């Protein structure tokens, strides 16, 4: 009787080998991010729709916010693409602090903008998201889509669970965010899936200077630099 070999393991072994090598690619993204961004304190991460057109109210407002933050000494960090990300980098680039883009390779929408003093490229969302959080003294969230909601939920979860330090999380344009905040208050709080005080993690602002003032107010009695205990927390992101 002839013996038939089972080659069905070969595709699985090949896939495992490729995934194992991916670890080195992921490590490289983290190492480059740490090296490039470790000296940019303080910084503010700004999020919003990639589909926002230049000249719209939210685009102009994002650019103004970024410029005021940069002039106040904050590095401005965005996703590096078009729309609100471009507006943030553009405003930051006009100011005196660095304008930073954390670019991601996507099939569409993500074309790097030309206003980045420091430009990093990522293939993996999760390593990119760590960089947004790790060096941020505040999050400014403009109107956006699923990606913006993802970043908002990420920072709220990390603060709520104590996996990162408490920083200002500022939503800009109360009309846009009102429905979501109402749902959190009327549905999530009442269902007990979040606590009422969890909503205190969020602040809503309308005007650019109001955003800057809110960030400074948060740090009025403490340093922008993480404390020693906060640095330990940030190591576990």
N, C-alpha and C positions, 0 to 999 in steps of 0.2 A: 504494500500500500504506500503510495507516495505521500510525502508529508508536505502540506501546503503552509507556507509562512503567512502570517497575518501582518500586513504592512499598514494596517489602519492606525498604528501608533505614530507612524512617521509624520503625518501632518500635525498631530498634536505636539510632538517633540519640536518640530520646526517652529510652531507658534510659541511654545514655551521659551525657546531660545531667543526669539525676537523680543518677547516681553521682558526677558531677563536683561537684555541689552538696553531696553528702554529705561531701566533704572539709572544708567549712567547719563542718559540724556536729561532725565529729570533732575539728577544731582547737579548737572552743569547749569541748568536754569536757576536753581537755588543759589549756587555758589556765585554766579555772575550777579544775580540780584542783590545778594548780601554785600558783595564787594562794591557795587556801583551805588547802592542806596544807603549804606550804613552811616554815611556822614552828612545826610541832608536834613537833619532835624533843624527846626520843626517843619512838618509838611502837612498839607491838606489834600486829601483825595477827593476829586470831583467826578461825579457820574451823571449820565444822562443819555438821551437817545442819539444813536448814530445817524438817525434819519432827519434830524433837525436841520433846516436850511439856514444858511448864513443870512443875517438880516432880520430873522424873526425875533420876537420879544425875548423868548427864552435863550436863544443864542447870544443876543446882545447882553442879556443879564449875566449869563455864565461867563462871558468874556470880562465884564466889569468886575464880577466877584473875584475872578482869578487875578486880575490886575491889582486890585486892592489888597488881596492876600499877599501877592508877590512883593508889592511895595512895603507891606508890613513885615516882611522877612520870612514868609512861609514859602517853601518850595511847593509848586503846584504839580500834582500827580493826576494824570488821566489815563484812559485806556489807549491813547495814542491815535485813535481813528478819526473819522469825520464827525460832523454834527456837533453835539455839545462837547465831545472830547476835543475837537479842533478848537472850539471857542475857548475852552479852559486853557489849553496849551498856548493859544494865541495871546490871551490876556496875561498868562504867566510869563511868556516870552518877552512881553513889553515891559514887565516889571524888573526888579533888581535881583530876585531870587530865581533859582533854576526852574525851568519848565521840563517836566519829565513825562515820557510816554511809555506805558507798559503795553506794548503791541501784542496782539494775538493773531495767529494765522487762521483765517476763516475763509470758507468758500465765497462769501460775498460780504459786502458792507465794510470790512476792515481794511481800509487803505491808509497807511500811515500819513498823518498830517506833517506839515513842514515846519512846525513851531516847537520842536523838541530840542532842548539843550542836551538832555540825556535820553537816549532811546534804547529800550530793551525789547527783545523779541521772545515770545513764548509760544510753545505749541500746546501747553497744558494749562487749562483754566485754573486748576487748583494751585499750582505753583505761583501763577500770576496773582491770584486772590490773596495769597499769603503776603506778597509784597505790598499790595494795597493796604492791608491792615497793619502790618508790622511796623511801618514807619510813619503812620498817620497820626497826627494830633487831632484831626477832626475829619468827618465825612460830610460833604455837601452833595446832596442828591437832587438833581434837577429832574423834570419830567422825562420819563423814558419807558422802555419796554421790559421784556422779560429779563434781559441782562441787568438792567438797573434794579429791578425788583430782587434779583438774585443777590446782588451786592448789598442791598439794603437789609434783606433777611439775614445774610451772612453776618454782618457786623452786629445786628441786634441780638442774634443768637449767641455770638461770642461774648458780648458784654453781659447779657442776661445770665449766661452759665459761668461767668468768671474766667473764661479762657483768654480774655484780653482785658486791658484796662478800660476804664470808663472814659470815653471821649465824646465830644459833641457830635450828634447825628442830626443834621439840619436838612429838612425838606424845604425846597424852594417852590413856591406857587401853590398856595393853599387850596385853590380851586381844583387843581389837578389831583392833589393828594387827598382831598376831603372825603371822597367815597371810600377809599381804602382805610383811612383813619376811623371813619364812622363804623365800618364793618368790624375793625379790630375792637372798637369800644362796645358796640351793640351785640356782636355775635361772639367773638373770641372771649372777651372778658366775661360775658354772661354764661358762656359754656364752661368757663373755668380753665380754658386751654392756655390763657395768659392771665396775669394779674393786672389790676388797674395801674399799679405803680410801674409796670413794665412800659407803659405808654409815656412815662416821664423820661424815658431814654430818648424820646424824639422831640425835636423842636421845629416849629414851622416859621419860616421867615419869608418876606416878600422882596425886600430891597437889598442890594449888594452891601451897603454899609451896615445894615442890620445883621447880615450874616457874619461879617468881620467882628462886630461888637459882641455878638453872642459867643463867638469863639474866645475872645479875650476875657469876657465875663466868666466863662467856665474856668479859666486858668488864673483868675485874679488872685487866688490864695494858694496857688501851687505852681510848680515849674512845668514848662512844656516838656522838659526831659522826663522820661519815665523814671520812677523811683527804683531803688535796687530790687524791691519785691516785685514791682511791675516788670522789670527786665527779666526776672526769672519766669514770670508768667508768659511773656512774649517768646521766650525760648521754646515753649511747649505748643506754639501755634501749629 
